[in-house]
Amino acid sequence: MKPEPNRGVLLLSEPFMMDINFIRSVILLVEHNERGTIGFVLNQPINLSMRDAMEDFPNCNPALFKGGPCETNTLHYIHTVGHLIEGSTEIMQGIYWGGDHDQMLQLFREGKVTEKDFRFFIGYSGWTPGQLEKEAKSKTWITAPANFQYLFNTPTEALWRTILKNMGDKYSIIADAPLDPGWN
């Protein structure tokens, strides 16, 4: 059974969605409540790195992803070290969102964390109250449970397809659909 949209759930765009912000996207929901929904696109790396976005970023140069079309002048991150960063919000077991920015930087400076512990995003994806439910009913999105493997170990270019194939049955067929049905 597919999960309902909620914190820690993945949204996969339906295969023929043509919204340029969400074509074949996988979004991790980090907040879903009466005020609305927030998530981050996991499979849209951008041609900038953290050092491009933040010159004083210490010790390494992790990839940066387009989190979504909202507030693209903001930086967000998910991570696995919530026990080390005050203010982190647990979104699923062992996966956290945000927290104290200065503490995060200090952990990198001290070598206590690496880029493998984090995913960084410019902007976010957002929905007003009730909007995501309406879109889900119109079959704009496919929901799937999130897991560590998808978030941190699956190559981004294969993420959408891998998740659908792992869901089996009709989703496996959808995973192989061409972007343009005329290509079939």
C-alpha angles and dihedrals in degrees: 000000000000116000122243117247107281143131109304095022124119124230117206118193115239110258099256100042106135099189100126091220094058112027106147090343131162114208126192110213111222099171132025121164144116090299094057141267134295127191143156129234105237100192107050108088114185130215092255130083130208090264089056091051096038117023095197095053104138135239102339142034111231123190120265125220135201101248092191144293097289122097096347090184092071131088122219135173143191120205149165099237104077090139088065100044121065116224095026115148116219108227096176135348108310096354121102139184125220127321134161107350095204092051090051091053092046091052089055092047091052093047092239092127135029136204087266088071094056146052115198126205137190108215127344143242115253140184130190119236110297095004096105092048090054091049091048091052090052088053095245090134137039115208124217136171114261124229138180093255092058094044101046112011111036114091108253094231090058099039101097093046095042093053093048092048090050090053088063131202115048092000091063089058091048090052090063096046114119117244089244113043088212089068091066 
